[in-house]
Amino acid sequence: MSATTAIVTGTPLPTRRDVDPNRRGVRDFLRRLPIRLLIAVLLIVEVYPILWMLLGSFKTQSEFLNEPFWALPQSWDIVNYIEVFTTGEFGKYIVNSVIAVFPSLAIILVFGTAAGFALEVMVWKGRGTVLLLFLAGIMVPAQMILLPLFTIYFRTNMTGTLWPLIITYVALGMPLTVFMMATFFRSVPREIFEASTLDGASIFRSFFSIGLPLVKNALFTIGLVQFFFLWNDLLIALTFTNSSDLRTIQVGLLNFTGEYGAVQYGPTFAAISVNVLGTLLIYVFLNQQVMKGLTAGSVKG
């Protein structure tokens, strides 16, 4: 139908969608196909190792040695999980990790947030230099300070306790926490704190009643980042724990060996599953707070 005929007869011109909707749908599908394939590949890469680990936690030692790695377990017994918490003493390792990680995390968050507030909100001489010193602490490799710290802990008779882990975790976690909290406080309008000061609020009232609620999501984000770092630590815990009663989870995973040092794959996979699924549930539960915290410091005001 020509445009002149359509004008004379009053018939509307056919649109592109009216002409060939199926062809347009095929074209859109093909255009989005590479992205969907990429997402599918990434999903397989992320999910398959976790699924393989869970399936392996139900296999026996003979199945690991004689069956293909993709084979399903012959039975779904929880014998490996029972052995993890009985023979492997995995419960004691979890308790040691909790005792070492959570007090360290609490100290890091409380003092790191207070330091970030003092460095960014409060005005005092030398705060720029102090912030640079914290930044310098981020650049110090942990491997460099392990030997001097071990010497100090040994001479002060602290090597038979979990205090070396707590002190080292706090020292390594503070610089990054202070820097990130100072960045988040920088995104908070300064006029809010000035108004609270004019209303008679003390610096402590401004910090606890105004500063902390405004950076709550950022606090969740930093806390989760530091928690994963401390909970998954192996090098520091392996260096400063000199007995089996002080082993954390990551050090304890090295202990799942059988006769002649052979690795017991079933209990090892079960222990790894308990560790991974626990931290995964924490991340899923705090996912929204983490996403909000990641974007909180990106916009000024």
Backbone as numpy.savetxt, mean C-alpha at the origin, in Angstrom:
# Nx Ny Nz CAx CAy CAz Cx Cy Cz
-32.92 10.60 -51.70 -33.78 11.80 -51.70 -32.90 13.03 -51.70
-33.17 13.95 -52.63 -32.38 15.17 -52.74 -32.86 16.19 -51.72
-32.03 17.20 -51.47 -32.38 18.25 -50.51 -33.56 19.06 -51.01
-33.61 19.32 -52.36 -34.73 20.12 -52.91 -36.05 19.39 -52.74
-36.06 18.10 -53.05 -37.29 17.31 -52.90 -37.74 17.27 -51.44
-36.77 17.17 -50.51 -37.12 17.12 -49.09 -37.73 18.42 -48.63
-37.22 19.55 -49.14 -37.76 20.85 -48.75 -39.18 21.02 -49.28
-39.39 20.61 -50.56 -40.71 20.77 -51.17 -41.74 19.89 -50.48
-41.40 18.66 -50.25 -42.37 17.71 -49.66 -42.46 17.79 -48.15
-41.48 18.49 -47.53 -41.49 18.59 -46.07 -40.98 17.36 -45.37
-40.32 16.46 -46.09 -39.78 15.23 -45.49 -38.41 15.52 -44.90
-38.13 15.14 -43.63 -36.80 15.39 -43.05 -35.73 14.56 -43.73
-34.55 15.15 -43.82 -33.42 14.45 -44.42 -32.96 13.31 -43.52
-32.60 12.18 -44.09 -32.12 11.06 -43.26 -30.76 11.39 -42.66
-30.58 11.10 -41.38 -29.29 11.32 -40.72 -28.38 10.12 -40.95
-27.12 10.30 -40.48 -26.14 9.22 -40.69 -26.50 8.00 -39.87
-27.09 8.24 -38.68 -27.46 7.13 -37.83 -28.65 6.36 -38.42
-29.59 7.12 -39.08 -30.74 6.46 -39.70 -30.34 5.64 -40.90
-29.23 6.04 -41.54 -28.84 5.34 -42.76 -28.29 3.96 -42.46
-27.32 3.88 -41.49 -26.65 2.59 -41.27 -26.23 2.46 -39.80
-27.14 2.15 -38.89 -26.78 2.05 -37.47 -25.88 0.84 -37.18
-26.08 -0.27 -37.87 -25.26 -1.46 -37.62 -23.80 -1.21 -37.99
-23.61 -0.53 -39.07 -22.24 -0.25 -39.51 -21.54 0.68 -38.53
-22.29 1.64 -38.00 -21.70 2.54 -37.02 -21.34 1.80 -35.74
-22.20 0.83 -35.32 -21.90 0.06 -34.12 -20.66 -0.81 -34.29
-20.50 -1.40 -35.46 -19.30 -2.22 -35.73 -18.06 -1.36 -35.69
-18.15 -0.14 -36.26 -16.99 0.75 -36.28 -16.60 1.16 -34.86
-17.59 1.45 -33.99 -17.29 1.82 -32.60 -16.67 0.64 -31.86
-17.20 -0.57 -32.12 -16.65 -1.76 -31.45 -15.19 -1.99 -31.84
-14.87 -1.85 -33.12 -13.50 -2.06 -33.57 -12.57 -0.98 -33.04
-13.10 0.25 -32.90 -12.26 1.32 -32.37 -11.91 1.10 -30.90
-12.83 0.52 -30.14 -12.59 0.28 -28.71 -11.96 -1.08 -28.43
-11.86 -1.92 -29.43 -11.35 -3.27 -29.22 -9.92 -3.29 -28.68
-8.96 -2.50 -29.20 -7.60 -2.54 -28.63 -7.55 -2.19 -27.15
-8.36 -1.19 -26.75 -8.36 -0.82 -25.33 -8.93 -1.95 -24.48
-9.99 -2.58 -24.96 -10.58 -3.68 -24.21 -9.64 -4.87 -24.12
-8.91 -5.14 -25.19 -7.92 -6.23 -25.15 -6.80 -5.92 -24.17
-6.37 -4.66 -24.15 -5.31 -4.27 -23.21 -5.79 -4.41 -21.77
-7.02 -3.99 -21.50 -7.57 -4.13 -20.15 -7.68 -5.61 -19.76
-8.09 -6.45 -20.71 -8.21 -7.88 -20.44 -6.84 -8.50 -20.12
-5.82 -8.09 -20.88 -4.47 -8.61 -20.62 -3.97 -8.17 -19.25
-4.18 -6.90 -18.92 -3.75 -6.40 -17.60 -4.50 -7.10 -16.48
-5.79 -7.37 -16.70 -6.56 -8.08 -15.68 -6.04 -9.49 -15.47
-5.71 -10.17 -16.56 -5.16 -11.52 -16.44 -3.81 -11.50 -15.72
-2.97 -10.52 -16.06 -1.66 -10.42 -15.43 -1.79 -10.18 -13.92
-2.80 -9.42 -13.51 -2.97 -9.11 -12.10 -3.67 -10.24 -11.34
-4.67 -10.83 -11.95 -5.51 -11.79 -11.23 -4.93 -13.20 -11.25
-4.30 -13.60 -12.36 -3.84 -14.99 -12.48 -2.82 -15.38 -11.41
-1.82 -14.55 -11.08 -0.89 -14.97 -10.01 -1.58 -15.20 -8.67
-2.58 -14.35 -8.35 -3.29 -14.55 -7.09 -4.10 -15.85 -7.12
-4.75 -16.11 -8.24 -5.52 -17.35 -8.38 -4.61 -18.57 -8.32
-3.47 -18.49 -9.00 -2.51 -19.60 -8.99 -1.97 -19.84 -7.58
-1.75 -18.76 -6.82 -1.28 -18.88 -5.46 -2.33 -19.55 -4.57
-3.59 -19.14 -4.72 -4.66 -19.75 -3.91 -4.83 -21.23 -4.24
-4.79 -21.57 -5.52 -4.91 -22.98 -5.89 -3.73 -23.79 -5.37
-2.53 -23.20 -5.41 -1.35 -23.90 -4.92 -1.38 -24.14 -3.42
-2.12 -23.30 -2.68 -2.18 -23.48 -1.23 -2.95 -24.73 -0.82
-3.69 -25.35 -1.76 -4.44 -26.57 -1.47 -3.75 -27.83 -2.00
-2.60 -27.66 -2.66 -1.91 -28.81 -3.23 -0.96 -29.44 -2.22
-0.69 -30.72 -2.44 0.30 -31.42 -1.62 1.68 -31.28 -2.26
2.70 -31.73 -1.53 4.05 -31.64 -2.04 4.23 -32.49 -3.29
3.61 -33.67 -3.33 3.74 -34.54 -4.50 3.06 -33.93 -5.72
1.96 -33.22 -5.53 1.30 -32.57 -6.66 2.18 -31.47 -7.24
2.89 -30.74 -6.41 3.80 -29.70 -6.91 4.92 -30.32 -7.73
5.41 -31.48 -7.31 6.57 -32.07 -7.96 6.21 -32.92 -9.18
5.00 -33.48 -9.20 4.66 -34.44 -10.25 3.60 -33.95 -11.23
2.82 -32.95 -10.85 1.74 -32.48 -11.71 2.16 -31.18 -12.41
1.54 -30.85 -13.56 1.81 -29.56 -14.21 1.41 -28.40 -13.30
2.05 -27.27 -13.48 1.80 -26.14 -12.58 0.39 -25.58 -12.74
-0.25 -25.82 -13.91 -1.60 -25.31 -14.12 -2.68 -26.29 -13.65
-2.30 -27.45 -13.15 -3.27 -28.46 -12.73 -4.00 -28.01 -11.46
-5.28 -28.34 -11.37 -6.06 -28.03 -10.19 -5.70 -28.98 -9.06
-5.87 -28.57 -7.81 -5.58 -29.50 -6.70 -6.54 -30.67 -6.69
-6.04 -31.83 -6.30 -6.86 -33.04 -6.29 -7.90 -33.01 -5.18
-7.64 -32.30 -4.11 -8.60 -32.15 -3.01 -8.50 -30.72 -2.48
-9.56 -30.30 -1.78 -9.63 -28.93 -1.26 -9.50 -28.92 0.25
-8.60 -29.75 0.76 -8.36 -29.80 2.20 -7.58 -28.56 2.66
-7.81 -28.19 3.90 -7.11 -27.03 4.48 -5.95 -27.49 5.36
-5.38 -28.64 5.02 -4.27 -29.18 5.82 -3.08 -28.23 5.82
-2.81 -27.63 4.66 -1.67 -26.70 4.58 -1.87 -25.49 5.48
-3.08 -24.98 5.55 -3.36 -23.83 6.42 -3.25 -24.20 7.89
-3.69 -25.42 8.22 -3.54 -25.88 9.61 -2.07 -26.03 9.98
-1.29 -26.58 9.05 0.14 -26.74 9.30 0.85 -25.40 9.44
0.38 -24.39 8.70 0.98 -23.06 8.79 0.88 -22.51 10.21
-0.29 -22.68 10.84 -0.51 -22.09 12.16 -0.13 -23.02 13.31
0.19 -24.27 13.03 0.60 -25.19 14.09 2.10 -25.44 14.02
2.51 -26.21 13.02 3.94 -26.50 12.88 4.74 -25.27 12.50
4.20 -24.45 11.60 4.92 -23.27 11.14 4.90 -22.09 12.07
4.08 -22.12 13.13 3.99 -21.03 14.11 3.72 -19.68 13.45
2.87 -19.69 12.43 2.61 -18.47 11.68 1.85 -17.44 12.52
1.05 -17.91 13.47 0.34 -16.98 14.34 1.29 -16.12 15.15
2.39 -16.71 15.61 3.38 -15.94 16.37 4.05 -14.90 15.49
4.29 -15.23 14.23 4.89 -14.27 13.31 3.94 -13.10 13.04
2.64 -13.40 12.96 1.67 -12.32 12.75 1.66 -11.38 13.96
1.69 -11.95 15.17 1.70 -11.12 16.38 2.96 -10.24 16.41
4.10 -10.81 16.07 5.33 -10.01 16.05 5.25 -8.87 15.03
4.67 -9.16 13.87 4.52 -8.11 12.87 3.59 -7.01 13.35
2.50 -7.40 14.01 1.56 -6.40 14.54 2.24 -5.54 15.60
3.01 -6.17 16.49 3.68 -5.42 17.56 4.72 -4.47 16.98
5.40 -4.87 15.92 6.45 -4.02 15.34 5.89 -2.96 14.41
4.83 -3.27 13.67 4.37 -2.37 12.61 3.42 -1.30 13.13
2.40 -1.68 13.89 1.35 -0.73 14.24 1.84 0.38 15.18
2.63 0.10 16.22 3.19 1.23 16.99 4.07 2.13 16.14
4.88 1.54 15.25 5.71 2.35 14.36 4.86 3.23 13.46
3.80 2.64 12.91 2.91 3.39 12.03 2.22 4.52 12.77
1.79 4.27 14.00 1.14 5.32 14.78 2.10 6.48 15.06
3.31 6.17 15.44 4.30 7.23 15.71 4.60 8.01 14.44
4.77 7.32 13.33 5.06 7.98 12.06 3.95 8.95 11.67
2.70 8.50 11.78 1.58 9.34 11.35 1.37 10.53 12.29
1.46 10.30 13.60 1.22 11.39 14.56 2.30 12.46 14.45
3.55 12.05 14.55 4.64 13.03 14.53 4.90 13.56 13.12
4.69 12.72 12.09 4.86 13.20 10.73 3.83 14.23 10.33
2.57 14.02 10.76 1.53 15.00 10.47 1.78 16.30 11.23
2.17 16.18 12.50 2.46 17.39 13.28 3.65 18.16 12.68
4.67 17.44 12.24 5.82 18.11 11.64 5.45 18.78 10.32
4.63 18.09 9.50 4.18 18.70 8.25 3.36 19.96 8.49
2.52 19.95 9.53 1.74 21.14 9.89 2.67 22.28 10.34
3.65 21.94 11.16 4.56 22.97 11.64 5.42 23.56 10.53
5.80 22.74 9.58 6.68 23.21 8.50 5.93 24.00 7.43
4.63 23.77 7.27 3.90 24.41 6.18 2.94 25.49 6.66
2.29 25.28 7.78 1.29 26.24 8.25 1.90 27.29 9.17
2.70 26.84 10.11 3.33 27.78 11.05 4.47 28.54 10.37
4.66 29.76 10.79 5.71 30.61 10.23 6.79 30.79 11.27
7.98 30.30 10.99 9.11 30.44 11.91 10.41 30.35 11.11
11.44 30.91 11.66 12.72 31.02 10.97 13.39 29.64 10.89
13.84 29.29 9.68 14.57 28.05 9.49 13.72 26.86 9.08
12.42 27.07 8.84 11.58 25.92 8.50 11.94 25.34 7.13
12.41 26.18 6.20 12.85 25.68 4.90 14.06 24.76 5.02
14.98 25.12 5.90 16.17 24.29 6.10 15.80 22.95 6.73
14.88 22.98 7.68 14.45 21.73 8.33 13.76 20.82 7.32
12.94 21.40 6.44 12.28 20.58 5.42 13.30 19.96 4.48
14.34 20.68 4.13 15.40 20.12 3.29 16.12 18.96 3.98
16.28 19.06 5.30 16.90 17.97 6.04 16.04 16.71 5.99
14.72 16.88 6.08 13.83 15.73 5.95 13.91 15.14 4.54
13.99 16.02 3.53 14.13 15.54 2.17 15.43 14.77 1.98
16.49 15.22 2.64 17.76 14.50 2.57 17.64 13.10 3.16
16.77 12.97 4.19 16.56 11.65 4.78 15.92 10.67 3.82
15.12 11.17 2.87 14.51 10.28 1.88 15.57 9.67 0.97
16.63 10.40 0.72 17.65 9.94 -0.22 18.68 9.00 0.40
18.60 8.76 1.71 19.55 7.86 2.37 19.08 6.41 2.20
19.86 5.54 1.54 19.45 4.14 1.38 19.43 3.41 2.71
18.43 2.58 2.90 18.32 1.83 4.16 19.49 0.86 4.33
20.00 0.31 3.22 21.10 -0.64 3.32 22.36 -0.01 3.90
22.50 1.32 3.72 23.71 2.00 4.17 23.79 2.10 5.69
22.63 2.16 6.35 22.63 2.41 7.79 22.39 1.15 8.61
22.24 0.00 7.98 21.93 -1.22 8.73 23.08 -1.63 9.64
24.30 -1.61 9.13 25.45 -2.04 9.94 25.71 -1.10 11.12
25.74 0.22 10.93 25.89 1.09 12.11 24.76 0.93 13.12
23.53 0.78 12.64 22.42 0.60 13.56 22.52 -0.72 14.32
22.95 -1.77 13.63 23.09 -3.06 14.32 24.15 -2.97 15.41
25.23 -2.25 15.14 26.28 -2.06 16.16 25.73 -1.33 17.37
24.94 -0.29 17.13 24.37 0.48 18.24 23.39 -0.37 19.04
22.53 -1.10 18.36 21.55 -1.93 19.06 22.24 -3.05 19.84
23.31 -3.58 19.29 24.03 -4.66 19.99 24.70 -4.14 21.26
25.30 -2.96 21.18 25.99 -2.39 22.35 25.02 -1.93 23.42
23.80 -1.62 23.06 22.80 -1.20 24.04 21.89 -2.35 24.47
22.24 -3.58 24.09 21.50 -4.79 24.49 20.02 -4.74 24.06
19.78 -4.27 22.86 18.41 -4.20 22.34 18.15 -5.24 21.27
19.14 -6.06 20.94 18.99 -7.00 19.82 18.04 -8.15 20.14
17.73 -8.39 21.39 16.83 -9.48 21.76 15.38 -9.04 21.87
15.05 -7.86 21.36 13.69 -7.34 21.43 13.25 -6.86 20.05
12.01 -6.38 19.98 11.49 -5.81 18.74 11.71 -4.30 18.66
12.36 -3.71 19.67 12.61 -2.27 19.65 13.48 -1.83 18.47
14.50 -2.60 18.06 15.26 -2.17 16.87 14.39 -2.02 15.63
13.41 -2.90 15.46 12.53 -2.77 14.30 11.68 -1.50 14.40
11.11 -1.25 15.58 10.25 -0.08 15.75 11.03 1.21 15.52
12.20 1.31 16.11 13.01 2.53 15.97 13.43 2.74 14.52
13.87 1.68 13.87 14.32 1.79 12.48 13.16 2.13 11.55
12.01 1.50 11.77 10.84 1.80 10.93 10.44 3.27 11.06
10.44 3.78 12.28 10.08 5.19 12.48 11.08 6.11 11.80
12.36 5.80 11.95 13.39 6.65 11.34 13.30 6.66 9.82
12.97 5.52 9.21 12.89 5.45 7.75 11.57 6.00 7.22
10.52 5.94 8.01 9.22 6.38 7.54 8.93 7.85 7.75
9.62 8.48 8.68 9.34 9.88 9.00 9.63 10.85 7.85
10.78 10.78 7.16 11.06 11.78 6.12 10.00 11.86 5.03
9.59 10.72 4.49 8.59 10.73 3.43 7.24 11.23 3.95
6.88 10.82 5.17 5.61 11.25 5.74 5.58 12.76 5.96
6.66 13.31 6.50 6.72 14.76 6.74 6.62 15.52 5.42
7.34 15.07 4.42 7.31 15.76 3.12 5.91 15.71 2.50
5.27 14.53 2.52 3.96 14.40 1.91 2.90 15.18 2.68
2.95 15.17 4.01 1.98 15.91 4.79 2.17 17.41 4.61
3.40 17.87 4.49 3.62 19.28 4.21 3.03 19.66 2.86
3.12 18.77 1.89 2.52 19.03 0.57 1.01 19.11 0.66
0.40 18.23 1.42 -1.05 18.26 1.56 -1.52 19.49 2.32
-0.80 19.89 3.36 -1.17 21.10 4.10 -1.00 22.35 3.23
-0.10 22.28 2.24 0.09 23.41 1.34 -1.16 23.64 0.49
-1.92 22.60 0.24 -3.13 22.74 -0.57 -4.30 23.31 0.21
-4.19 23.37 1.55 -5.26 23.94 2.37 -5.12 25.46 2.38
-6.20 26.20 2.10 -6.10 27.68 2.11 -5.61 28.21 3.45
-4.62 29.07 3.40 -4.04 29.63 4.63 -5.06 30.49 5.39
-6.04 31.03 4.68 -7.03 31.90 5.33 -7.84 31.16 6.39
-7.98 29.84 6.24 -8.74 29.07 7.23 -8.04 29.12 8.58
-6.74 28.93 8.59 -5.99 28.95 9.85 -5.89 30.37 10.39
-5.79 31.36 9.52 -5.76 32.74 9.98 -7.08 33.12 10.64
-8.19 32.65 10.06 -9.49 32.95 10.66 -9.64 32.29 12.03
-9.15 31.06 12.15 -9.24 30.38 13.45 -8.39 31.08 14.50
-7.25 31.62 14.10 -6.41 32.36 15.03 -7.10 33.64 15.49
-7.76 34.33 14.56 -8.50 35.55 14.92 -9.67 35.25 15.84
-10.23 34.04 15.74 -11.34 33.65 16.61 -10.86 33.16 17.97
-9.56 33.16 18.18 -9.01 32.80 19.49 -8.56 31.37 19.63
-8.50 30.62 18.55 -8.06 29.22 18.64 -6.54 29.15 18.81
-6.10 28.27 19.68 -4.67 28.06 19.84 -4.13 27.25 18.69
-2.81 27.11 18.66 -2.19 26.35 17.56 -2.57 24.87 17.65
-2.74 24.37 18.87 -3.15 22.97 19.03 -4.60 22.77 18.59
-5.46 23.75 18.90 -6.85 23.66 18.46 -6.94 23.74 16.94
-6.13 24.59 16.33 -6.13 24.69 14.87 -5.65 23.39 14.24
-4.69 22.74 14.88 -4.16 21.49 14.32 -5.17 20.36 14.43
-5.74 20.15 15.62 -6.61 18.99 15.85 -8.02 19.20 15.30
-8.54 20.43 15.36 -9.93 20.68 14.96 -10.07 21.10 13.51
-9.00 21.66 12.92 -9.09 22.17 11.54 -8.14 21.41 10.62
-6.88 21.34 11.00 -5.89 20.73 10.11 -6.12 19.25 9.86
-6.27 18.47 10.93 -6.43 17.02 10.77 -7.68 16.63 9.99
-8.86 17.21 10.26 -10.03 16.82 9.44 -9.86 17.15 7.96
-9.14 18.23 7.64 -8.99 18.61 6.24 -8.06 17.67 5.48
-7.13 17.04 6.18 -6.17 16.14 5.51 -6.43 14.68 5.90
-7.66 14.37 6.27 -7.97 13.01 6.73 -7.72 11.99 5.64
-8.16 12.27 4.42 -7.96 11.32 3.32 -6.48 11.16 3.00
-5.74 12.27 3.06 -4.30 12.19 2.84 -3.63 11.33 3.91
-4.14 11.42 5.14 -3.59 10.62 6.22 -3.82 9.14 5.98
-5.00 8.79 5.45 -5.27 7.40 5.09 -4.30 6.93 4.00
-4.06 7.79 3.02 -3.17 7.41 1.91 -1.76 7.15 2.39
-1.21 8.09 3.14 0.16 7.94 3.64 0.25 6.76 4.60
-0.77 6.60 5.43 -0.76 5.47 6.36 -0.75 4.14 5.64
-1.51 4.04 4.56 -1.55 2.79 3.80 -0.22 2.53 3.09
0.37 3.58 2.54 1.67 3.42 1.87 2.73 2.96 2.87
2.76 3.60 4.03 3.74 3.22 5.05 3.45 1.84 5.62
2.16 1.50 5.73 1.82 0.17 6.25 2.34 -0.93 5.33
2.14 -0.78 4.03 2.63 -1.78 3.10 4.16 -1.89 3.14
4.83 -0.75 3.28 6.29 -0.76 3.35 6.77 -1.50 4.59
6.16 -1.21 5.74 6.59 -1.83 6.99 6.18 -3.30 7.06
4.97 -3.60 6.64 4.46 -4.97 6.75 5.22 -5.92 5.82
5.61 -5.44 4.66 6.31 -6.30 3.68 7.82 -6.24 3.80
8.33 -5.59 4.83 9.78 -5.48 4.99 10.39 -6.84 5.31
11.48 -7.13 4.64 12.24 -8.36 4.91 13.65 -8.06 5.36
14.32 -7.11 4.70 15.73 -6.85 4.96 15.97 -6.39 6.39
15.21 -5.40 6.84 15.42 -4.86 8.19 15.06 -5.89 9.25
13.92 -6.57 9.06 13.52 -7.58 10.04 14.50 -8.74 10.08
15.04 -9.13 8.94 15.99 -10.23 8.91 17.31 -9.84 9.56
17.65 -8.57 9.50 18.92 -8.10 10.07 18.86 -8.01 11.59
17.73 -7.54 12.13 17.66 -7.22 13.56 16.94 -8.25 14.40
16.42 -9.34 13.82 15.80 -10.40 14.62 16.77 -11.57 14.70
17.23 -11.86 15.91 18.25 -12.89 16.08 17.70 -14.17 16.70
16.38 -14.33 16.77 15.80 -15.56 17.30 14.48 -15.83 16.60
14.04 -17.08 16.65 12.79 -17.45 15.98 11.57 -16.84 16.66
11.69 -16.48 17.94 10.56 -15.89 18.66 10.30 -14.45 18.24
11.22 -13.82 17.51 11.07 -12.43 17.10 10.80 -12.27 15.61
10.67 -13.37 14.90 10.50 -13.28 13.45 9.15 -12.64 13.09
9.19 -11.79 12.09 7.95 -11.24 11.53 7.45 -12.16 10.41
6.37 -11.77 9.77 5.77 -12.63 8.75 6.74 -12.90 7.61
7.35 -11.84 7.09 8.21 -12.01 5.92 9.43 -12.87 6.24
10.00 -12.73 7.44 11.12 -13.57 7.84 10.64 -15.00 8.10
9.45 -15.12 8.65 8.91 -16.44 8.93 8.64 -17.26 7.68
8.33 -16.57 6.57 8.09 -17.30 5.32 9.34 -18.04 4.85
10.50 -17.56 5.25 11.73 -18.25 4.88 11.93 -19.55 5.65
11.10 -19.78 6.67 11.30 -20.92 7.57 10.50 -22.15 7.15
9.72 -22.06 6.08 8.89 -23.19 5.68 9.72 -24.15 4.83
10.62 -24.84 5.49 11.46 -25.84 4.83 11.28 -27.18 5.54
11.46 -28.22 4.81 11.30 -29.55 5.36 12.65 -30.23 5.55
12.66 -31.54 5.36 13.87 -32.32 5.56 14.92 -31.96 4.51
16.17 -31.83 4.95 17.31 -31.48 4.10 17.12 -30.11 3.43
16.33 -29.26 4.05 16.17 -27.90 3.53 15.23 -27.78 2.35
14.47 -28.83 2.03 13.55 -28.76 0.89 12.38 -27.84 1.23
11.98 -27.04 0.27 10.89 -26.10 0.47 9.57 -26.85 0.48
8.75 -26.59 1.49 7.41 -27.15 1.55 6.46 -26.19 0.83
6.15 -26.51 -0.42 5.44 -25.56 -1.26 4.00 -25.33 -0.80
3.32 -26.38 -0.38 1.94 -26.22 0.05 1.79 -25.26 1.22
2.46 -25.51 2.36 2.38 -24.57 3.47 2.91 -23.18 3.12
3.94 -23.11 2.28 4.47 -21.81 1.88 3.42 -21.01 1.11
2.76 -21.65 0.17 1.71 -20.96 -0.59 0.54 -20.57 0.32
0.22 -21.41 1.28 -0.86 -21.08 2.22 -0.49 -19.87 3.07
0.76 -19.82 3.54 1.20 -18.68 4.35 1.21 -17.39 3.53
1.67 -17.48 2.28 1.67 -16.31 1.41 0.24 -15.85 1.13
-0.68 -16.80 0.98 -2.07 -16.45 0.72 -2.67 -15.69 1.90
-2.38 -16.16 3.10 -2.89 -15.46 4.30 -2.34 -14.04 4.35
-1.06 -13.89 4.06 -0.43 -12.58 4.11 -0.98 -11.65 3.03
-1.06 -12.15 1.80 -1.49 -11.32 0.67 -2.96 -10.94 0.79
-3.81 -11.90 1.10 -5.24 -11.62 1.17 -5.57 -10.66 2.31
-4.83 -10.73 3.40 -5.06 -9.80 4.50 -4.78 -8.36 4.10
-3.63 -8.13 3.48 -3.29 -6.78 3.04 -4.19 -6.32 1.89
-4.61 -7.27 1.04 -5.50 -6.91 -0.07 -6.86 -6.44 0.45
-7.37 -7.08 1.48 -8.64 -6.67 2.06 -8.53 -5.28 2.68
-7.42 -4.98 3.29 -7.22 -3.64 3.86 -7.23 -2.59 2.76
-6.56 -2.89 1.66 -6.54 -1.91 0.56 -7.92 -1.73 -0.06
-8.66 -2.82 -0.25 -10.00 -2.72 -0.83 -10.92 -1.91 0.08
-10.78 -2.10 1.39 -11.63 -1.39 2.34 -11.33 0.11 2.35
-10.06 0.48 2.19 -9.67 1.90 2.24 -9.43 2.49 0.86
-9.92 1.83 -0.18 -9.62 2.27 -1.55 -10.12 3.67 -1.84
-11.35 3.99 -1.43 -11.92 5.30 -1.72 -11.15 6.41 -1.02
-10.78 6.17 0.24 -10.00 7.18 0.96 -8.65 7.40 0.31
-8.06 6.32 -0.21 -6.75 6.45 -0.86 -6.87 7.28 -2.13
-7.91 7.02 -2.93 -8.09 7.77 -4.18 -8.32 9.26 -3.90
-9.10 9.57 -2.87 -9.32 10.96 -2.50 -8.04 11.61 -2.00
-7.26 10.86 -1.24 -6.02 11.41 -0.71 -4.98 11.67 -1.77
-4.95 10.84 -2.82 -3.98 11.02 -3.89 -4.22 12.30 -4.66
-5.46 12.75 -4.72 -5.79 13.97 -5.47 -5.96 15.18 -4.57
-5.87 14.99 -3.24 -6.13 16.10 -2.34 -5.07 17.18 -2.44
-3.82 16.78 -2.64 -2.75 17.76 -2.66 -2.39 18.27 -4.04
-3.20 17.92 -5.05 -2.84 18.31 -6.41 -3.41 19.66 -6.81
-4.39 20.17 -6.06 -5.03 21.43 -6.40 -4.88 22.38 -5.24
-4.51 23.58 -5.50 -4.35 24.61 -4.47 -5.69 25.22 -4.18
-6.08 25.23 -2.86 -7.30 25.91 -2.45 -8.48 25.12 -2.63
